[in-house]
Amino acid sequence: MIEKVVNRKNMLRAYQQVMSNQGSAGMDGMSVKELSDHLHKNRDKIVTDVCNGKYLPQTILGVAIPKSNGKIRLLGIRLEETRKETEKSYSIGS
C-alpha cells in the first residue's frame, strides 16, 4: 500500500490536486507555488521517510470559527507538505 502512496504518478496527481485547489499557505508559510521547489529538493528524503515509517506529518494549527448558530467549528490548517501527503493517500483510493 505504501508503495502506491509514494509512486511518482500518484505523487504528481496529488501535487496537481493541491495546485488546483489554489489554497492559502499552510501554517509553515509555504505557498502552493513554493511547494514545487521544495518537492524537487526533498522528494527522495520524503519518500524514504514514508517508506521507513519515519515521516511524521507536522502539527496543524487549530482555529476556532464561530458559526451563525452560536456554536464553534474547529478548523485545522495543515502544513503545505502535509496537504500533499494527504492528497496522495486520498488519490490511491480513487
C-alpha positions as CSV (number, residue, x, y, z in Angstrom):
1,M,0.0,0.0,0.0
2,I,2.7,2.5,0.9
3,E,4.4,1.9,-2.4
4,K,1.2,3.2,-4.1
5,V,1.3,6.4,-1.9
6,V,4.9,7.3,-3.0
7,N,4.5,6.2,-6.6
8,R,5.7,9.0,-8.9
9,K,2.4,9.0,-10.8
10,N,0.4,9.2,-7.6
11,M,2.6,11.9,-6.2
12,L,2.2,14.0,-9.4
13,R,-1.6,13.6,-9.2
14,A,-1.6,14.7,-5.6
15,Y,0.6,17.7,-6.4
16,Q,-1.7,18.7,-9.2
17,Q,-4.7,18.4,-6.9
18,V,-3.1,20.6,-4.3
19,M,-2.2,23.2,-7.0
20,S,-5.7,23.2,-8.5
21,N,-7.2,23.9,-5.1
22,Q,-5.2,27.2,-5.0
23,G,-5.3,27.2,-1.2
24,S,-3.5,29.7,1.0
25,A,-0.2,28.9,2.6
26,G,-0.1,26.3,5.4
27,M,1.0,27.3,8.9
28,D,4.6,26.8,7.8
29,G,4.1,29.8,5.5
30,M,4.9,27.7,2.4
31,S,2.7,28.7,-0.5
32,V,1.5,26.2,-3.1
33,K,3.9,27.8,-5.5
34,E,6.9,27.2,-3.2
35,L,5.8,23.5,-2.9
36,S,7.2,22.6,-6.3
37,D,10.7,23.7,-5.4
38,H,10.5,22.1,-2.0
39,L,9.5,18.7,-3.5
40,H,12.3,18.8,-6.1
41,K,14.8,19.3,-3.4
42,N,13.3,16.9,-0.8
43,R,11.3,14.3,-2.7
44,D,13.8,11.4,-2.2
45,K,14.1,12.1,1.6
46,I,10.3,12.3,1.9
47,V,9.8,9.0,0.0
48,T,12.5,7.3,2.1
49,D,11.0,8.6,5.4
50,V,7.5,7.5,4.3
51,C,8.6,4.0,3.3
52,N,10.7,3.6,6.5
53,G,7.8,4.8,8.7
54,K,9.8,7.9,9.8
55,Y,7.7,10.5,8.1
56,L,5.6,12.3,10.6
57,P,3.1,14.9,9.5
58,Q,3.7,18.3,11.1
59,T,1.4,19.7,13.7
60,I,-1.7,21.5,12.5
61,L,-2.8,25.0,13.5
62,G,-6.2,24.8,15.2
63,V,-8.5,27.7,14.6
64,A,-12.0,28.2,16.2
65,I,-14.5,29.6,13.7
66,P,-17.8,31.0,15.1
67,K,-20.9,29.7,13.4
68,S,-24.2,31.6,12.9
69,N,-26.0,29.4,15.4
70,G,-23.6,30.4,18.2
71,K,-21.5,27.2,18.1
72,I,-17.9,27.0,17.2
73,R,-16.4,25.0,14.3
74,L,-12.8,23.8,14.7
75,L,-10.7,24.1,11.6
76,G,-7.2,22.5,11.3
77,I,-4.8,24.3,9.0
78,R,-2.1,21.8,7.7
79,L,1.4,22.5,6.5
80,E,1.7,22.6,2.7
81,E,3.8,19.4,2.6
82,T,1.2,17.6,4.8
83,R,-1.5,18.7,2.4
84,K,0.3,17.0,-0.5
85,E,0.8,13.8,1.6
86,T,-2.9,13.8,2.4
87,E,-3.9,14.2,-1.2
88,K,-1.6,11.3,-2.1
89,S,-3.3,8.9,0.3
90,Y,-6.8,10.1,-0.9
91,S,-5.9,9.6,-4.6
92,I,-4.9,6.0,-4.3
93,G,-8.4,5.1,-3.3
94,S,-10.0,6.7,-6.4
